[in-house]
Amino acid sequence: MSRTVKEEDQLLLERLRWRCRRGLLELDLVLLKFIEQYAALDMALRDEFDRLLDMPDTLLWDAICGRIPPLNQSQQALLDKINKA
């Protein structure tokens, strides 16, 4: 049985919510709030978000807080969106 696009999108969001559950409560709160905006992101920012989620918690938190510089403009644009969420 094949899934519909809506079902696939829902599965993707559930996987992302799971990946957003981190060891730092602050990250959980920020990322889970931001995930509501995920559907509006273009593919480049979605890819960037996936790379951010691969980061260790402390580095990710430092990136979100601006303690470490972004790797590129795309990452900066995403971090700006996360901080506005």
C-alpha positions in Angstrom: 0.0 0.0 0.0 1.5 3.4 -1.0 1.3 6.4 1.3 -0.1 9.7 0.3 2.1 12.9 0.2 0.3 14.1 3.3 1.2 10.9 5.1 4.8 11.1 4.0 5.0 14.7 5.2 3.5 13.7 8.6 6.1 10.9 8.9 8.9 13.3 8.1 7.7 15.7 10.7 7.5 13.0 13.3 11.0 11.9 12.5 12.2 15.5 12.8 10.4 16.0 16.1 12.2 12.9 17.4 15.6 14.3 16.2 14.8 17.6 17.9 14.5 15.9 21.3 17.9 16.6 22.8 19.8 16.3 26.0 19.4 20.0 26.8 16.0 21.2 27.7 16.7 24.6 26.1 17.3 22.9 22.8 14.2 20.8 23.1 12.1 23.9 23.6 13.7 26.0 20.8 13.8 23.2 18.2 10.3 21.8 18.9 8.9 25.3 18.6 10.7 25.9 15.3 9.6 22.6 13.8 6.2 24.2 13.3 7.8 26.4 10.6 9.6 23.5 8.9 7.0 23.1 6.1 7.6 26.7 4.9 11.4 26.2 4.5 12.9 25.8 1.0 15.0 22.7 0.4 18.3 24.4 1.0 17.2 25.5 4.5 15.7 22.0 5.2 19.1 20.5 4.3 20.8 23.0 6.5 18.4 22.1 9.4 19.3 18.5 8.9 23.0 19.3 9.2 22.3 21.4 12.4 20.6 18.4 13.9 23.7 16.3 13.3 25.7 18.7 15.6 26.4 17.8 19.2 24.1 19.5 21.7 26.6 21.9 23.1 27.8 23.1 19.7 24.2 23.4 18.4 23.2 25.4 21.5 26.3 27.7 21.0 25.4 28.2 17.4 21.8 29.1 18.2 22.9 31.5 20.9 25.5 33.1 18.6 28.5 32.0 20.6 30.1 30.4 17.6 30.0 31.8 14.1 27.8 30.2 11.4 29.5 28.0 8.9 27.9 29.9 5.9 25.2 32.3 5.0 22.6 29.5 4.7 23.3 28.4 8.2 23.0 32.1 9.4 19.7 32.4 7.7 18.4 29.3 9.4 19.7 30.3 12.8 17.9 33.7 12.4 14.7 31.8 11.7 15.1 29.5 14.7 15.8 32.5 16.9 12.6 34.3 15.7 10.4 31.2 16.3 
